Amino acid sequence: MPRRVTLVVKDREDPREESRYWAKKTPAERVDAVSVLRRRCFAVMGYKKLPRLRRTLRVIDRRG
């Protein structure tokens, strides 16, 4: 069963309030919220199917 995420729009006068709001959420709830926003963003851009996230690995030589 898909989980529902409720997004709340609050006044931006106090950014600490937003931080407190998200600090009260579990990591799973935060990831769910990002997933909802990602799906909405791609839907607005016209995607019919959600593209996969790219996983990129880079090796950086820090010796010199």
Distance bins in CASP14 RR format, pairs under 12 A and 6 or more apart:
PFRMAT RR
TARGET T0000
AUTHOR 0000-0000-0000
RMODE 2
METHOD distances of the structure
MODEL  1
2 32 0 0 0 0 1 0 0 0 0 0 0
2 35 0 0 0 0 0 1 0 0 0 0 0
2 36 0 0 0 0 0 1 0 0 0 0 0
2 39 0 0 0 0 0 1 0 0 0 0 0
3 26 0 0 0 0 0 1 0 0 0 0 0
3 28 0 0 0 0 1 0 0 0 0 0 0
3 29 0 0 0 0 1 0 0 0 0 0 0
3 31 0 0 0 0 0 1 0 0 0 0 0
3 32 1 0 1 0 0 0 0 0 0 0 0
3 33 0 0 0 0 0 1 0 0 0 0 0
3 35 0 0 0 0 1 0 0 0 0 0 0
3 36 0 0 0 0 1 0 0 0 0 0 0
4 29 0 0 0 0 0 1 0 0 0 0 0
4 32 0 0 0 0 1 0 0 0 0 0 0
4 33 0 0 0 0 0 1 0 0 0 0 0
4 35 0 0 0 0 0 1 0 0 0 0 0
4 36 0 0 0 0 1 0 0 0 0 0 0
5 25 0 0 0 0 1 0 0 0 0 0 0
5 26 0 0 0 0 0 1 0 0 0 0 0
5 28 0 0 0 0 0 1 0 0 0 0 0
5 29 1 0 0 1 0 0 0 0 0 0 0
5 30 0 0 0 0 1 0 0 0 0 0 0
5 31 0 0 0 0 1 0 0 0 0 0 0
5 32 1 0 1 0 0 0 0 0 0 0 0
5 33 1 0 1 0 0 0 0 0 0 0 0
5 34 0 0 0 0 1 0 0 0 0 0 0
5 35 1 0 0 1 0 0 0 0 0 0 0
5 36 1 0 1 0 0 0 0 0 0 0 0
5 37 0 0 0 0 1 0 0 0 0 0 0
5 38 0 0 0 0 0 1 0 0 0 0 0
5 39 0 0 0 0 0 1 0 0 0 0 0
5 40 0 0 0 0 0 1 0 0 0 0 0
6 21 0 0 0 0 0 1 0 0 0 0 0
6 25 0 0 0 0 0 1 0 0 0 0 0
6 29 0 0 0 0 1 0 0 0 0 0 0
6 32 0 0 0 0 0 1 0 0 0 0 0
6 33 0 0 0 0 1 0 0 0 0 0 0
6 36 0 0 0 0 1 0 0 0 0 0 0
7 21 0 0 0 0 0 1 0 0 0 0 0
7 22 0 0 0 0 0 1 0 0 0 0 0
7 25 0 0 0 0 0 1 0 0 0 0 0
7 29 0 0 0 0 0 1 0 0 0 0 0
7 30 0 0 0 0 0 1 0 0 0 0 0
7 32 0 0 0 0 0 1 0 0 0 0 0
7 33 1 0 0 1 0 0 0 0 0 0 0
7 34 0 0 0 0 0 1 0 0 0 0 0
7 35 0 0 0 0 0 1 0 0 0 0 0
7 36 1 0 0 1 0 0 0 0 0 0 0
7 37 1 0 0 1 0 0 0 0 0 0 0
7 40 0 0 0 0 1 0 0 0 0 0 0
8 17 0 0 0 0 0 1 0 0 0 0 0
8 18 0 0 0 0 1 0 0 0 0 0 0
8 21 1 0 0 1 0 0 0 0 0 0 0
8 22 0 0 0 0 0 1 0 0 0 0 0
8 24 0 0 0 0 0 1 0 0 0 0 0
8 25 0 0 0 0 0 1 0 0 0 0 0
8 33 0 0 0 0 0 1 0 0 0 0 0
9 18 0 0 0 0 0 1 0 0 0 0 0
9 21 0 0 0 0 0 1 0 0 0 0 0
10 16 0 0 0 0 0 1 0 0 0 0 0
10 17 1 0 0 1 0 0 0 0 0 0 0
10 18 1 0 0 1 0 0 0 0 0 0 0
10 19 0 0 0 0 0 1 0 0 0 0 0
10 20 0 0 0 0 0 1 0 0 0 0 0
10 21 1 0 0 1 0 0 0 0 0 0 0
10 22 0 0 0 0 0 1 0 0 0 0 0
11 17 1 0 0 1 0 0 0 0 0 0 0
11 18 0 0 0 0 1 0 0 0 0 0 0
11 21 0 0 0 0 0 1 0 0 0 0 0
12 18 1 0 0 1 0 0 0 0 0 0 0
12 19 0 0 0 0 0 1 0 0 0 0 0
12 21 0 0 0 0 0 1 0 0 0 0 0
14 20 0 0 0 0 1 0 0 0 0 0 0
14 21 0 0 0 0 0 1 0 0 0 0 0
15 21 0 0 0 0 0 1 0 0 0 0 0
15 22 0 0 0 0 0 1 0 0 0 0 0
16 22 0 0 0 0 0 1 0 0 0 0 0
16 23 0 0 0 0 1 0 0 0 0 0 0
17 23 0 0 0 0 0 1 0 0 0 0 0
17 24 0 0 0 0 0 1 0 0 0 0 0
18 24 0 0 0 0 0 1 0 0 0 0 0
18 25 0 0 0 0 0 1 0 0 0 0 0
19 25 0 0 0 0 0 1 0 0 0 0 0
21 29 0 0 0 0 0 1 0 0 0 0 0
21 30 0 0 0 0 0 1 0 0 0 0 0
21 33 0 0 0 0 0 1 0 0 0 0 0
22 29 0 0 0 0 1 0 0 0 0 0 0
22 30 1 0 0 1 0 0 0 0 0 0 0
22 31 0 0 0 0 0 1 0 0 0 0 0
22 33 0 0 0 0 1 0 0 0 0 0 0
22 34 0 0 0 0 0 1 0 0 0 0 0
23 29 0 0 0 0 0 1 0 0 0 0 0
23 30 0 0 0 0 1 0 0 0 0 0 0
24 30 0 0 0 0 0 1 0 0 0 0 0
25 31 0 0 0 0 1 0 0 0 0 0 0
25 32 0 0 0 0 1 0 0 0 0 0 0
25 33 1 0 0 1 0 0 0 0 0 0 0
25 34 0 0 0 0 0 1 0 0 0 0 0
26 32 0 0 0 0 1 0 0 0 0 0 0
26 33 0 0 0 0 0 1 0 0 0 0 0
27 33 0 0 0 0 0 1 0 0 0 0 0
27 34 0 0 0 0 0 1 0 0 0 0 0
28 34 0 0 0 0 0 1 0 0 0 0 0
28 35 0 0 0 0 0 1 0 0 0 0 0
29 35 0 0 0 0 0 1 0 0 0 0 0
29 36 0 0 0 0 0 1 0 0 0 0 0
30 36 0 0 0 0 0 1 0 0 0 0 0
30 37 0 0 0 0 0 1 0 0 0 0 0
31 37 0 0 0 0 0 1 0 0 0 0 0
31 38 0 0 0 0 0 1 0 0 0 0 0
32 38 0 0 0 0 0 1 0 0 0 0 0
32 39 0 0 0 0 0 1 0 0 0 0 0
33 39 0 0 0 0 0 1 0 0 0 0 0
33 40 0 0 0 0 0 1 0 0 0 0 0
34 40 0 0 0 0 0 1 0 0 0 0 0
34 41 0 0 0 0 0 1 0 0 0 0 0
34 53 0 0 0 0 0 1 0 0 0 0 0
35 41 0 0 0 0 0 1 0 0 0 0 0
35 42 0 0 0 0 0 1 0 0 0 0 0
35 50 0 0 0 0 1 0 0 0 0 0 0
35 53 0 0 0 0 0 1 0 0 0 0 0
36 42 0 0 0 0 0 1 0 0 0 0 0
36 43 0 0 0 0 0 1 0 0 0 0 0
36 50 0 0 0 0 0 1 0 0 0 0 0
37 43 0 0 0 0 0 1 0 0 0 0 0
37 44 0 0 0 0 0 1 0 0 0 0 0
37 50 0 0 0 0 0 1 0 0 0 0 0
38 44 0 0 0 0 0 1 0 0 0 0 0
38 45 0 0 0 0 0 1 0 0 0 0 0
38 47 0 0 0 0 0 1 0 0 0 0 0
38 50 1 0 0 1 0 0 0 0 0 0 0
38 51 0 0 0 0 1 0 0 0 0 0 0
38 52 0 0 0 0 0 1 0 0 0 0 0
38 53 0 0 0 0 1 0 0 0 0 0 0
39 45 0 0 0 0 0 1 0 0 0 0 0
39 46 0 0 0 0 0 1 0 0 0 0 0
39 47 0 0 0 0 1 0 0 0 0 0 0
39 48 0 0 0 0 0 1 0 0 0 0 0
39 49 0 0 0 0 0 1 0 0 0 0 0
39 50 1 0 1 0 0 0 0 0 0 0 0
39 51 0 0 0 0 0 1 0 0 0 0 0
40 46 0 0 0 0 0 1 0 0 0 0 0
40 47 0 0 0 0 0 1 0 0 0 0 0
40 50 0 0 0 0 0 1 0 0 0 0 0
41 47 0 0 0 0 1 0 0 0 0 0 0
41 50 0 0 0 0 1 0 0 0 0 0 0
41 51 0 0 0 0 0 1 0 0 0 0 0
42 48 0 0 0 0 1 0 0 0 0 0 0
42 49 0 0 0 0 1 0 0 0 0 0 0
42 50 1 0 1 0 0 0 0 0 0 0 0
42 51 1 0 0 1 0 0 0 0 0 0 0
42 52 0 0 0 0 0 1 0 0 0 0 0
42 53 0 0 0 0 0 1 0 0 0 0 0
43 49 0 0 0 0 0 1 0 0 0 0 0
43 50 0 0 0 0 1 0 0 0 0 0 0
43 51 0 0 0 0 0 1 0 0 0 0 0
45 51 0 0 0 0 1 0 0 0 0 0 0
END
